[in-house]
C-alpha cells in the first residue's frame, strides 16, 4: 500500500469515527428531548409546602411583590421590606396591625395626608400559582378557574354559578355535579384545587 493510499484510508476511518460519535450525540439529544416531553408536571398537592410565611405586597408602593419570612413578620417590617419609608405616625398606625399569623396579601394604598391604608386579604390566585399551591375552590374566580387544564371560560362560569347555588363546595367531588365535568376532567383538575 502506498503512502497516499494509507493516508486516504486513515482519513476515511477518522471520518467514520467522527460520524459515529456525531450520530450517538444526536440520538442522545433526541432521546433526552423525548423523555422531557413525556414527563408530567408535578401537581401542587404533591409538592412540599415551602417553609415559612409568604406575604404578597400589593398596591401603591416602591416594590410590590412576594416576600418570604421564616417567622411571622410585623406589618412595619413588611412595609420596610417593600421599600416604604415610614414616618413615626405611619409606623405607630402600622404597628397596631400586629404580626401576620399566616400567608396573606397586604394591599397598601396611600392617602393625601401621608397615611397608608392597609388591608389584609388571602393570597391572590396569581401568587398561589407562582408558589405552586392549589387554588381555594370557594374563592376562585371565573378567570382563575379558566386557567385549569380542560376548563374553558364557559365551564369556569358554570363552576362559579353552581357554587353560588349550593352556597360553597364542601368537597371537591361536588365538582362532578357541574354540567360538563366528567370524571376524566375532574381527575385533571383536582390536584390544582383545595377547599
Secondary structure, DSSP 8 states (H G I E B T S, - for coil): --HHHHHHHHHHHHHHHHHHHHHHHHHHHHHHHHHHHH-----GGGS---SSEEEEEEESSSS-EEEEESS--BHHHHHHHTT----HHHHHHHHTT-B--S-EEEEEEE-TTS-EEEEEE---HHHHHHHT--EETTT--HHHHHTSTT--HHHHHHHHHHHHHHSS-SSGGGGGGSTT--HHHHHHHGGGEE-
